[in-house]
Amino acid sequence: MAQSDLKAAVRDFWNESSCGEIYAVGETEREKYDTHSQARYALEPYIPDFAKFIEGANRDVLEIGVGMGADHVEWARNEPRSLTGVDLTQRAVEHTRQRLATYGLTSDVRIGDAEKLPFADNSFDIVYSWGVLHHSPDTPQAIREVYRVLRQGGTARIMIYHKYSFTGYMLWLRYALLTGRPTKSLNQVYWTHMESPGTKAYSIQQAQQMLTDFTTVNVRSLLSFSDLLQGAVGQRHQGLLLKLAKRLWPRPLIRMLFKNHGLMLLIEARK
């Protein structure tokens, strides 16, 4: 598939439903966004510690891939000098604009392509992206763009998917081994069965290679609610096997023995 066609397929997928939209429940816009935030940070309590929203105060902040806008609101609450958000989809832009308006906050939120950011070099002090750049057809180019728009001394905080994760192993078991195709690679499984078409996952070494231009880089793996089969994980893969696994999954054992096999690669890099 040509990159332009793949990008269109990714856009169409997320225009159907923004990530986490299933958790936005309520009678009013405020209730929907409140319940979404509560669910998001209950399932992913590590986001605030990683993002360090408070460090956005009096700085120029860019978020790539705003989604439902929960994190963007947290950046806005910490009163950055300027706040900008881009997303490939109109749906996410509309959600985030509405969410900001609901809470009386402001930001420059617009449609944008992570591989070709519409900003000058050295424009931002912080660039943040949670679970987005692995969906872009050319992830290394997206990371080069992060580097370009960061100021010298600026910080990028990015989460992309980790190849050697329990989530990947479960998908491989379901869509490779149990379908009689054990030679199907983890890369192929992520590409075909993990969220939008063409989703990718990286080893720690591969992530570090994409970030060689940065002065300092820290990359670590973290178990996610997907690895632990919590929340509404598995919406694309409903079935008896998944329901049974959710009930019997040995979460304490996984947390204790396999903490380095999480789906998330948390990257903090300084230019």
Disulfide bonds with the S-S distance in Angstrom:
none
